[in-house]
């Protein structure tokens, strides 16, 4: 059944006249009469009774009017939804983040803005390490990921550095270098005798490798006492006194009663970017809105 026939029929039913309905529709009366007769032929029953002042609905016409209103309204809603999907205002976005990326205020701000501006986009969120995020992007299991220093740069993956912040040294309370619990700049070589807890190299090799390189430049190899999968696990162990670590500055609010966060001497000697990564081939629809919003919010 042609939805156009139903729209024509509803116009006639509402106007009570073929002539007035034709005027409303902006067509001639003869073609409109032909469309109504075609619909009656299709349903196999008369829908209108003609009389000198116009038309009246038959019992079958009254039933069809109710059903046609539902169908036409449903079709209109479907067309509107397809338009929203085509404009990227409705759909699904699978977004993952590392624990250290989630700790920065930018990440919840970006996700909150996305929900507020695009209520029709369903955000499906998950937490993984950087290596798993990039693997999932390559495999098409994710649309976008928020991470720190990229593990690598696979073909077909685009990356945008949203911001950069310094890395901080995390020392447990009572450490000899901060006996009063007050943060102070520390050179890497001051920690040559300490055991380090670091996020596992395959999961976050960027910050891990950059710290190792900084230590080598300072003339020593750090002693690694533990490798973990998540940055928060890292800080939990520091708080327990199991060793020291290096983390992005935005994570310095974790365990304030048990960890002292100290700048690395030299200011920006070690930086921790926040990076948005996505599959180049997916950069349309809802993902395009997320990328544009991230660029906008990252502007100073």
N, C-alpha and C positions, 0 to 999 in steps of 0.2 A: 504494500500500500504506500503510495507516494505521500510523503509528509506535506508536500505542497498542496495536494488535494484536500488534506485535512485542514490546512490553514485557510484555504478558500471557503471550505464548508463552514468553519467557525465564523468567518467574516460575514457570511450570509445569515447564519443563525443569529448572530448578534445584531445585525442591521435589520433583520426581518424583511429584507428586500434585496433582490438581485441587483437592481439599479443602484441603490445606495451602497451596497457592498462593493460593486465594481468601482464606484467613485473612491471609496476608501482605499481599495487595493491599487487604484491607478491603472486599471485595465478596462477594456471594453466589455459590455454586458454579454454579447454572444459568446466570446471565448470562455467567460466565467460560467455561463450556462452549460457549455460543453464539458467543462471540467467537473461540474457537479453531476451531470448525467453519467460521465465516465466513472465517478466514484459510486454512484448508485448501481451502475452495472456491475462494478467490482464486488460490492457487498451483497448484491442480489436482492435488494429491497428498496422501495422508495424511501427517501429521507425527508423530502419536502412536499407540502401541499401548496400548489399555486392558487392564489385568490386575487381578486381585483386590486387589493391594497398592498399586495406583496406575497410573502410566503410564510408558512407555519411549519413547524417540525412535526413529523409523524412520530409515533411512539419509538420506532427504530431510530429516527433522527435524534430524539431526546437522549437515548442511550449512547449513541455515537458521539453526541456533543460532549457528554461527561468524559467519555474515554479519550476523545480527541484532545480535550483540554489538558488531560494528564500527559498524553503522549507528546503534544507540542511543547508543553512546559518542560518535560523531561529532555526533549531534543534541544531546546534552547539552553538548558542548564549544561547539557553535554557539550554543546558548541562553545559555551563560555569557558568550560573547563579545558577543552582542547586549546582554546586561545591562551589561557593562563600557562598551560604546559608549554606551548610553542614559545611563549615569552619568557620561559624559565621561572615563572612565579609559582609553580607547583611541581612536585616531584620528590625524589628521595636523594639525599646526600649522605654517603658513608664517609665519615671523617674520623681519623685516628690521631692520637697525639701521644708524645712521650710524657712521662711524669714531670720532667723538668720543663717542658713546653707548657704543660697545664698549670704549672706553678706561677707563670708570669701572668700579670693582670690582663695583658693583651688578649690571651686566649679566651677566657670566659667572656670578655667584652665583645670579641668578634662573634662568638657563638650566640651570645644574647642578642646582639644587633641583628643577626641573621634571622633569629626566631621572631623578633619584633617587626622587622621590615617585610619578611616573607613568611607569613603564617602558613601558607600553603606548602612550604617545603618541609618535609620530614627529615630532621637531622638524626642520623643513627651514629652514635659516638662509641668509640672504644679506645683502650689504652694499649700500646705496644712499644717495644723498643724501636730505635731508628731503623735498624736493619730489617725488621719484620714489616715496618711501614712501607719502606721502599719496595720490598719484595711483593707486598700486597698491591701496591700501585701498579707495578709492572704486570702483575697477573690479572689486573682489572677487578680485584676484590674491594678496592677502595677508590673513592673519587679524589680525596685530598688527605694530606697529612701535615701535622704541625710538629716539627722536630727542631733540634738544635743544630750542631755542626753536622752537615750531611755525611752519611756513611760513604757514599760514592755518588756518581751522577749517571744512572743508567740511561741508555738511549730512549727517547720518547718521553722522558720525565722533565718537566719544567720546574724551576725552583725560584722563589722570590724571597730575598732576605728582608724581613719586615722591620727588624730592629737589631741592635747589638748592645749588649751590656757586659760589664766586666765579670770575670770569674773571681770567686772569693775562696780563701782557705777556711776550712771548717775544722776547728780544734775542740776537743772535749773540755769541759770546765775542769780546772785544776791542772791544765797543761803547763809545763814550766815556762813556756814562752809568753803565757798570758796569766800569770799567777793571780792577778787582781780581777780577772774576768773582763778586762777592758780591751776592745779591739785595737790593734795597732798594725801598721803595714809590716809585712814579713817578707823577706827575700826567700826564694825557693831553697837556697842552700841552708837556711836556718832549720829546715826540716829534714836534712839528710839522714838523721838517725831515727826518724819516725817511720812507722809502718803505715802505708797508704791503703785506703779502701776506695776502690774505683769501680765505676760502672763497667761491666764486662766489655772487653775490646770489640768483639763482633757486634755488640748491641749499640755501642756509642764510641766508635774508634776515633771520631774527630776530636772531641774534647780530651779524651784519653791520650791520643797520640800527641796532641799539642802540648799537654802537660809534660809528657815524657821528654819531648823535644826541649822544652823550657828547662827542665832539670838537667838534661845533657849539656845545654849551653852554660849552665851554672856549675858544671864539673862533677856531677854525680848521677848515679842511677838510683831512682827511688825504690824502696823496698815495698813490694806489694804484698799485703797480708790477707786481702780478700778481694774478690771480684763478684759483683752482684748484677742482677738484671735491671733493677730500677733505682733511680736516683733517691727516692724516699727510703728504700732499704739501706742505701749507702749512708744516709744521714741518721737513720735509726741506730746503725752500728757505731757511728761516731758518737752519738749521744750516750751510748753504752760504754764508751771508753775503749773501743776495740782498735782505734786508729784515728788517723786524720784523713781529710779528703779535700777535693776542690770542686766547687759547684757554682752555677750561675748565681749572680747577686740576688735575683728575685726569689731564690729559695732560702734566703737568710732569715726568714721568719720561722722556719721549722725548729722546734725544740729550743726556744730561746733560753730556757732555764738550764739547758745542758750543753749547749754548743756556743762557742765564741767564733764569730765570723770576722776574719781579718782580710783587708785588702792585700793583694800581692804587690810588693814594693815595685814601683815602676809604673803605677797607674794602670794603663791598658795593656800590661804585659801579656795577659791572656784574656781573650774575649769569648763570649758565648752568644752567638746570634740566635734569633728566632726565625725559623725558615718555614715557608709554606711550599709544599711540593704537590704536584698533580700530574696526571697523564695528559699530555698535550692533545691527544685525540678526543678527550672528554671535555675539553674546555668550552662548553656551551651550556645553555640552559641554566639550571640552578648553580652549577659549578662556576659558570662565568660570573654570576652575581656574587658568589663568595669571594672570588679572586678580586673583583673590582672593589668590593667592600673592604677587603684586607688592605689593598693599596691605599684606599681612602683613609682608613683608620690609622695606618702607619705613618701618614704624613705628619711631620713635626708641627 
